[in-house]
């Protein structure tokens, strides 16, 4: 029996797992705390997996795609056709998320939950279209409660499938022109931060377009009364965001490590945490994006992002880029020598 196997067998008798994980990280051949966030992350992943020897197995990326009726109000410099065109690019392997997933050994799955386009049946995507996009929030709520729940169920089922295949680490991306507007509204409703501070350039708005976008979102924010997190999600969200929320909730149930991408994925995480606060325990926030409002959202959540690269692409790219750091955290905990094993004197 190896030493690691002995530790696994004895650990339930040793007492508090968090304390044991702290002791194990502190006893490595380094000054305590000198690996910074990597140490905190190793302890977090150990607690998620209930072990002193955590590991990252078959990391998965689910990219949910849907259109937004709000694009009819000119809140994005890009037409909604870009949504389906980018999904086709995912299928061809030509997008940034394809490159980073391939680079870092992440299984990528693209799921259509609401794109306003009829994709050919033979494409390598999951065909789960609920509607041809969310509704125009300026006129009516984004989704009915039934469609919102359907999207959440699709996300949850996709996670269950990946977990059944042996994945214990998962991240979520999105594609949907207009989804920064939905995310800004969710952030505003859940945090109380003014709409102006939640709204940014999205896919590349100029100053005049940001002003228009903000004005439209303020009008929408004042238009509806929604109380529960589920009602807020259905009223102000989008089909792909709802799918991510369902996926996040299920990933928590499956005891998976959740790598959270940028502004839109964080808005989905914020929503999931409002539904079930324990979801946050499984979340690693991978980066702070260049999108206005993301830093304030992370501060509201008390999250410490791993990276600050001024990325704001979405698609799950920030999570994919951060995966090597997550692997480093579990690698040092599993493989680095202890003071005793290496014959190194500690500070005492």
Secondary structure as GFF3:
##gff-version 3
##sequence-region A 1 348
A	DSSP	alpha_helix	3	10	.	.	.	ID=ss1
A	DSSP	three_ten_helix	11	13	.	.	.	ID=ss2
A	DSSP	alpha_helix	17	26	.	.	.	ID=ss3
A	DSSP	alpha_helix	37	49	.	.	.	ID=ss4
A	DSSP	beta_strand	60	66	.	.	.	ID=ss5
A	DSSP	three_ten_helix	69	73	.	.	.	ID=ss6
A	DSSP	alpha_helix	81	92	.	.	.	ID=ss7
A	DSSP	alpha_helix	96	104	.	.	.	ID=ss8
A	DSSP	beta_strand	107	114	.	.	.	ID=ss9
A	DSSP	beta_strand	126	127	.	.	.	ID=ss10
A	DSSP	alpha_helix	145	164	.	.	.	ID=ss11
A	DSSP	beta_strand	169	175	.	.	.	ID=ss12
A	DSSP	alpha_helix	179	191	.	.	.	ID=ss13
A	DSSP	alpha_helix	195	198	.	.	.	ID=ss14
A	DSSP	alpha_helix	207	223	.	.	.	ID=ss15
A	DSSP	alpha_helix	229	236	.	.	.	ID=ss16
A	DSSP	alpha_helix	239	253	.	.	.	ID=ss17
A	DSSP	beta_strand	257	260	.	.	.	ID=ss18
A	DSSP	alpha_helix	263	275	.	.	.	ID=ss19
A	DSSP	three_ten_helix	277	282	.	.	.	ID=ss20
A	DSSP	beta_strand	283	285	.	.	.	ID=ss21
A	DSSP	alpha_helix	294	301	.	.	.	ID=ss22
A	DSSP	alpha_helix	317	335	.	.	.	ID=ss23
A	DSSP	alpha_helix	339	342	.	.	.	ID=ss24
###
